[in-house]
Amino acid sequence: MPIAFRTLMGIARAIPSRFLTSSMGPQEVHLSVPWGTVAGLHWQGEGDNVLAIHGWLDNANSFVPLFHIDEASDSIYDDRSKRHGLQQNENANLLLLNLNVIAIDLPGHGRSDHKPPGSSYLAVDWVRDVHLIIKSLGWDKMHLVGHSMGAGICSLFAGCFPEKILSLTLLEGLQYPHPVVPWTLILK
């Protein structure tokens, strides 16, 4: 199913997914939600759906380095990675090329509309917002990737809707106290 999007030049189009690949780079996407639109970046692929949610005061662009593939070499690694001893992983390249990734700008962030005056931006409200965004996408199941505050939102969403989650990836997300101590000792 094609997704309507605007290129960075502002031209509205709908392109069938078979003509798009991740190596073309992300395209700007605008999703309809009850309070207006949620913007994001879309790396088109035929594989599993992935929803990426950014951190506090950030936007979808924070995921560009994570999902970038060097078009000339089909490598997700650049010269800096090679200098630090990281090896190219062709399987990772194939995986990224096949994933259908959308990194959103949360409401009030990036190019997304703010919620109406008087609306709440509490954690539970973000879960509802993500649910409405996924509904707008028409996705039944997806992988969630969250960074910082987005990791917290993804954790809460996965707890509320486990049947929708294929996997959960948290970048700089919640962590246990160090060293790991049984919660019964912490609560005493």
KEKE-3310 file (N, C-alpha, C; in steps of 0.2 Angstrom, whole numbers, plus 5000, padded with zeros to 4 digits):
npx = (5004:5004:5011:5006:5016:5027:5040:5056:5056:5043:5034:5019:5016:5012:5020:5021:5026:5035:5044:5052:5067:5077:5089:5087:5086:5078:5061:5050:5036:5019:5007:4989:4981:4970:4972:4978:4993:5006:5022:5036:5050:5052:5059:5057:5053:5051:5049:5047:5038:5044:5043:5050:5054:5058:5069:5067:5064:5069:5069:5063:5075:5085:5087:5092:5107:5107:5099:5105:5112:5126:5125:5134:5143:5134:5135:5133:5142:5154:5169:5174:5169:5177:5190:5189:5189:5177:5168:5161:5145:5137:5125:5118:5116:5107:5096:5092:5089:5078:5068:5054:5053:5048:5051:5045:5040:5036:5021:5021:5034:5048:5042:5029:5012:5007:4998:4980:4977:4978:4979:4986:5003:5008:5016:5007:4998:5006:5007:4994:4994:5004:4997:4987:4994:5000:4988:4984:4994:4990:4995:4996:5006:5022:5040:5047:5057:5065:5072:5079:5068:5058:5061:5056:5042:5040:5042:5031:5020:5022:5020:5006:5000:5005:5002:5004:5017:5033:5046:5056:5067:5078:5086:5097:5088:5077:5084:5090:5094:5112:5124:5114:5101:5090:5073:5065:5074:5077:5065:5063)
npy = (4994:5011:5025:5041:5055:5069:5076:5083:5094:5098:5093:5084:5067:5050:5035:5019:5006:4996:5004:5010:5011:5008:5013:5024:5034:5043:5048:5062:5061:5063:5061:5058:5063:5065:5078:5085:5084:5072:5072:5064:5053:5042:5027:5017:5000:4982:4973:4969:4981:4995:5006:5021:5031:5046:5055:5067:5084:5082:5075:5066:5066:5062:5048:5046:5044:5031:5023:5025:5021:5019:5024:5022:5012:5002:5001:5001:5007:5020:5029:5033:5023:5012:5016:5014:5001:4994:4982:4979:4973:4963:4956:4965:4976:4970:4968:4981:4986:4980:4983:4992:5007:5020:5035:5045:5062:5067:5073:5091:5092:5094:5094:5091:5094:5104:5098:5102:5118:5116:5103:5087:5082:5071:5055:5044:5050:5051:5037:5035:5044:5038:5026:5031:5035:5024:5018:5026:5023:5010:4999:4982:4975:4978:4982:4991:5005:5015:5030:5037:5047:5042:5029:5026:5029:5019:5007:5008:5008:4995:4987:4990:4986:4972:4963:4969:4970:4966:4966:4975:4989:4998:5013:5020:5019:5015:5009:4997:5000:5002:4993:4978:4976:4967:4972:4971:4975:4988:4994:4994)
npz = (5000:4995:5003:5006:5005:5008:4999:5003:4996:4996:4987:4985:4984:4980:4980:4974:4985:4979:4971:4979:4990:5004:5002:4995:5004:5018:5017:5019:5029:5032:5044:5047:5062:5076:5081:5071:5061:5061:5059:5051:5046:5033:5029:5016:5015:5011:5021:5039:5049:5057:5070:5076:5090:5096:5108:5122:5118:5105:5088:5073:5065:5073:5071:5059:5058:5063:5054:5042:5026:5017:5001:4990:4994:4999:5013:5030:5038:5040:5036:5048:5057:5052:5055:5069:5070:5067:5058:5042:5040:5031:5032:5041:5033:5023:5031:5035:5023:5020:5030:5035:5039:5050:5057:5069:5073:5088:5094:5095:5093:5082:5065:5068:5072:5086:5101:5104:5114:5131:5131:5137:5141:5147:5152:5150:5140:5129:5126:5121:5110:5102:5099:5092:5081:5076:5072:5062:5053:5049:5054:5061:5068:5074:5076:5089:5092:5103:5109:5123:5131:5122:5123:5135:5132:5123:5130:5139:5130:5125:5136:5137:5125:5121:5111:5099:5097:5090:5093:5105:5106:5115:5117:5127:5137:5150:5165:5177:5194:5198:5208:5203:5213:5223:5222:5234:5244:5241:5243:5257)
capx = (5000:5008:5010:5007:5021:5030:5047:5059:5055:5036:5029:5015:5015:5011:5023:5020:5032:5040:5049:5056:5071:5080:5095:5086:5086:5071:5056:5046:5029:5014:5001:4984:4979:4964:4973:4982:4997:5012:5028:5042:5054:5051:5063:5053:5055:5045:5049:5043:5037:5048:5042:5056:5052:5064:5069:5065:5066:5072:5065:5065:5081:5090:5087:5095:5113:5105:5096:5109:5116:5130:5123:5140:5146:5129:5138:5130:5148:5158:5176:5175:5168:5182:5195:5188:5189:5171:5168:5155:5141:5132:5118:5114:5114:5101:5091:5090:5086:5071:5064:5049:5055:5045:5053:5040:5041:5031:5017:5024:5041:5050:5037:5023:5008:5006:4991:4976:4978:4974:4980:4991:5009:5010:5018:5001:4996:5011:5005:4988:4996:5007:4992:4983:4999:5000:4981:4984:4998:4986:4999:4994:5011:5028:5045:5047:5064:5064:5078:5078:5060:5055:5062:5050:5036:5040:5041:5024:5016:5023:5016:4999:4998:5010:5000:5006:5025:5037:5052:5057:5074:5078:5092:5098:5082:5077:5089:5090:5100:5118:5123:5107:5099:5083:5068:5063:5079:5077:5059:5063)
capy = (5000:5017:5030:5048:5059:5075:5076:5089:5100:5100:5090:5079:5061:5043:5031:5012:5004:4993:5008:5014:5007:5012:5016:5031:5039:5044:5053:5065:5058:5067:5056:5062:5061:5069:5085:5088:5079:5070:5072:5059:5051:5035:5022:5012:4993:4977:4969:4971:4988:4998:5013:5024:5036:5050:5057:5073:5089:5079:5074:5060:5066:5058:5041:5046:5040:5024:5019:5027:5016:5023:5022:5020:5005:4998:4999:5006:5009:5025:5029:5033:5016:5008:5018:5012:4994:4990:4978:4979:4967:4963:4954:4971:4980:4967:4969:4988:4988:4977:4985:4997:5011:5026:5038:5050:5068:5067:5080:5097:5091:5094:5096:5089:5099:5103:5096:5108:5121:5113:5095:5085:5079:5066:5049:5040:5053:5049:5030:5036:5047:5032:5021:5034:5036:5017:5017:5030:5019:5004:4993:4978:4973:4982:4983:4998:5007:5021:5033:5041:5047:5038:5022:5025:5028:5012:5002:5009:5005:4988:4985:4991:4982:4967:4959:4973:4971:4960:4967:4981:4991:5004:5016:5025:5019:5014:5004:4995:5003:4998:4986:4976:4975:4965:4977:4971:4978:4995:4997:4994)
capz = (5000:4995:5009:5004:5008:5004:4998:5006:4991:4997:4982:4987:4979:4982:4976:4976:4988:4975:4968:4984:4994:5010:5000:4992:5010:5020:5014:5024:5029:5037:5046:5050:5068:5077:5082:5065:5058:5064:5054:5052:5041:5031:5025:5013:5014:5010:5027:5045:5051:5063:5073:5080:5093:5098:5115:5124:5114:5099:5082:5069:5063:5078:5069:5052:5058:5064:5048:5036:5022:5012:4994:4986:4995:5002:5019:5036:5041:5036:5037:5056:5060:5050:5059:5076:5070:5066:5052:5038:5041:5025:5034:5043:5027:5020:5036:5035:5016:5019:5035:5033:5045:5051:5063:5070:5077:5093:5094:5098:5091:5075:5061:5070:5075:5093:5103:5106:5120:5137:5131:5142:5138:5152:5149:5147:5134:5124:5124:5117:5104:5098:5097:5086:5075:5073:5069:5056:5048:5048:5056:5066:5072:5073:5080:5092:5093:5107:5112:5129:5133:5117:5126:5140:5129:5119:5136:5142:5125:5124:5142:5136:5119:5119:5105:5093:5097:5087:5097:5108:5106:5119:5116:5132:5140:5157:5167:5184:5198:5198:5205:5203:5220:5223:5224:5241:5248:5239:5246:5264)
cpx = (5004:5006:5011:5012:5023:5037:5050:5058:5047:5032:5026:5015:5014:5015:5023:5027:5037:5045:5053:5061:5074:5086:5094:5086:5079:5067:5052:5039:5025:5008:4996:4982:4973:4966:4977:4986:5003:5017:5033:5046:5053:5056:5059:5056:5049:5045:5045:5043:5041:5045:5047:5053:5058:5063:5066:5068:5070:5067:5067:5072:5087:5091:5091:5102:5112:5103:5100:5112:5120:5128:5128:5142:5141:5131:5134:5136:5152:5165:5178:5174:5174:5188:5195:5187:5182:5171:5161:5151:5136:5125:5114:5112:5107:5095:5088:5087:5079:5066:5060:5049:5051:5048:5049:5043:5035:5027:5021:5032:5042:5045:5030:5019:5008:4999:4987:4978:4974:4976:4986:4997:5012:5012:5012:4998:5000:5009:4999:4990:5000:5002:4988:4988:4999:4993:4981:4988:4995:4990:4996:5000:5018:5034:5045:5055:5063:5071:5076:5071:5056:5056:5057:5043:5035:5038:5034:5019:5016:5019:5008:4996:5003:5008:5002:5014:5028:5043:5052:5064:5074:5085:5093:5091:5082:5082:5088:5096:5106:5122:5116:5106:5092:5078:5066:5068:5079:5071:5059:5066)
cpy = (5006:5021:5037:5052:5065:5075:5082:5095:5102:5097:5084:5073:5055:5039:5024:5010:5000:4997:5012:5009:5011:5015:5023:5036:5040:5049:5056:5063:5062:5062:5060:5059:5066:5077:5088:5083:5078:5069:5066:5058:5044:5032:5017:5005:4988:4973:4971:4979:4990:5005:5015:5030:5040:5052:5064:5079:5087:5079:5068:5060:5063:5051:5041:5042:5032:5020:5021:5021:5020:5020:5019:5013:5000:4996:5004:5009:5014:5024:5029:5027:5012:5009:5015:5004:4990:4987:4979:4973:4967:4961:4960:4975:4977:4968:4976:4989:4985:4979:4991:5002:5018:5029:5044:5056:5068:5073:5085:5097:5092:5097:5094:5094:5098:5101:5103:5111:5117:5105:5094:5082:5074:5059:5045:5043:5051:5042:5031:5039:5042:5027:5024:5035:5029:5015:5020:5027:5013:4998:4989:4976:4977:4981:4990:4999:5014:5023:5038:5041:5043:5031:5021:5025:5021:5007:5002:5006:4998:4984:4985:4987:4977:4963:4962:4973:4965:4960:4974:4983:4997:5006:5021:5025:5018:5008:5003:4999:4999:4998:4984:4973:4972:4971:4977:4975:4986:4998:4997:5000)
cpz = (5000:5001:5006:5008:5004:5004:5002:5002:4992:4991:4985:4982:4983:4978:4978:4979:4984:4971:4973:4988:4999:5007:4997:4998:5012:5017:5019:5024:5034:5038:5049:5057:5070:5078:5076:5061:5062:5059:5056:5046:5039:5027:5022:5012:5013:5016:5033:5046:5057:5064:5077:5083:5097:5106:5116:5120:5108:5093:5079:5067:5067:5076:5062:5053:5059:5058:5041:5033:5017:5005:4990:4987:4998:5009:5024:5039:5037:5038:5044:5059:5058:5054:5066:5076:5069:5059:5049:5039:5036:5027:5037:5038:5024:5024:5035:5028:5016:5025:5032:5039:5045:5058:5064:5074:5082:5092:5098:5097:5084:5070:5062:5073:5083:5095:5104:5113:5126:5137:5135:5138:5143:5148:5146:5141:5128:5121:5119:5110:5099:5095:5091:5080:5072:5069:5062:5050:5046:5049:5061:5071:5070:5078:5083:5094:5097:5109:5118:5131:5128:5120:5131:5137:5126:5125:5138:5136:5124:5130:5141:5130:5117:5113:5099:5092:5095:5091:5100:5109:5110:5119:5122:5136:5147:5159:5175:5188:5198:5205:5206:5210:5220:5226:5231:5246:5247:5243:5253:5267)
residu = (MET:PRO:ILE:ALA:PHE:ARG:THR:LEU:MET:GLY:ILE:ALA:ARG:ALA:ILE:PRO:SER:ARG:PHE:LEU:THR:SER:SER:MET:GLY:PRO:GLN:GLU:VAL:HIS:LEU:SER:VAL:PRO:TRP:GLY:THR:VAL:ALA:GLY:LEU:HIS:TRP:GLN:GLY:GLU:GLY:ASP:ASN:VAL:LEU:ALA:ILE:HIS:GLY:TRP:LEU:ASP:ASN:ALA:ASN:SER:PHE:VAL:PRO:LEU:PHE:HIS:ILE:ASP:GLU:ALA:SER:ASP:SER:ILE:TYR:ASP:ASP:ARG:SER:LYS:ARG:HIS:GLY:LEU:GLN:GLN:ASN:GLU:ASN:ALA:ASN:LEU:LEU:LEU:LEU:ASN:LEU:ASN:VAL:ILE:ALA:ILE:ASP:LEU:PRO:GLY:HIS:GLY:ARG:SER:ASP:HIS:LYS:PRO:PRO:GLY:SER:SER:TYR:LEU:ALA:VAL:ASP:TRP:VAL:ARG:ASP:VAL:HIS:LEU:ILE:ILE:LYS:SER:LEU:GLY:TRP:ASP:LYS:MET:HIS:LEU:VAL:GLY:HIS:SER:MET:GLY:ALA:GLY:ILE:CYS:SER:LEU:PHE:ALA:GLY:CYS:PHE:PRO:GLU:LYS:ILE:LEU:SER:LEU:THR:LEU:LEU:GLU:GLY:LEU:GLN:TYR:PRO:HIS:PRO:VAL:VAL:PRO:TRP:THR:LEU:ILE:LEU:LYS)
# end
